[in-house]
Structure formats: C-alpha cells, structure tokens
Amino acid sequence: MLLAVQATVPPTPEWNSTVGIIISVSSLVALLLTFKIEKPLVGPQVPILPISIPAFIAAMAFGHVIGVGIVLGLTNIGAI
C-alpha cells in the first residue's frame, strides 16, 4: 500500500540556507504576532522580550509549522 502512494509524494527538499532563512523569517513573523494576543504576560517571563515563555514557545512552534508549509509549497512548485 505504501509503495503505491510513494510515487505521488513530492520530493523532500534538502536543507540549505534558503530553507533556514524561510523558517527563521516565518518564526520571527509569528513572534511579532504574539504582541497582538490578549494576555501575553501570563506565566514566567522571557528575560529579553516582553512576552511569557509559553507564548514564546507557541510562537516558535507556529512559525516552524508555517515555515515548513512554505518550504514544502515552494518545493512542490519547483521554486526551491
């Protein structure tokens, strides 16, 4: 069953600086979006940023999910 599906799966991109930049920028954008949440200061604080540790971890996770989607989409259309 898996061998039949394998032919339709697009290739996974190799890790390079372009992929790293896309993931980093999407994580930064997600971090900037945390300033729009209602209660960003609930919980232990990050020493450098005015947000809490849970909000920071959630923003980084969301940024990685968005970045992976962008990388896979660009790979699928042949841009990367």
HUVENTA-V921666 format. One record per residue. N is the residue number from 1. RES is the residue in one letter. PHI is phi as a letter, one per 30 degrees, with the letter a starting at -180 (NA if undefined). Layout:
((N & RES & PHI) (N & RES & PHI))
This chain:
((1 & M & NA) (2 & L & d) (3 & L & d) (4 & A & d) (5 & V & d) (6 & Q & e) (7 & A & d) (8 & T & c) (9 & V & d) (10 & P & d) (11 & P & d) (12 & T & d) (13 & P & d) (14 & E & d) (15 & W & d) (16 & N & b) (17 & S & d) (18 & T & d) (19 & V & d) (20 & G & d) (21 & I & d) (22 & I & d) (23 & I & d) (24 & S & d) (25 & V & d) (26 & S & d) (27 & S & d) (28 & L & d) (29 & V & d) (30 & A & d) (31 & L & d) (32 & L & d) (33 & L & d) (34 & T & d) (35 & F & d) (36 & K & c) (37 & I & d) (38 & E & d) (39 & K & b) (40 & P & d) (41 & L & c) (42 & V & d) (43 & G & j) (44 & P & d) (45 & Q & c) (46 & V & d) (47 & P & e) (48 & I & c) (49 & L & c) (50 & P & d) (51 & I & b) (52 & S & d) (53 & I & d) (54 & P & d) (55 & A & d) (56 & F & d) (57 & I & d) (58 & A & d) (59 & A & d) (60 & M & d) (61 & A & d) (62 & F & d) (63 & G & d) (64 & H & d) (65 & V & d) (66 & I & d) (67 & G & d) (68 & V & d) (69 & G & d) (70 & I & d) (71 & V & d) (72 & L & d) (73 & G & d) (74 & L & d) (75 & T & d) (76 & N & d) (77 & I & d) (78 & G & i) (79 & A & d) (80 & I & c))
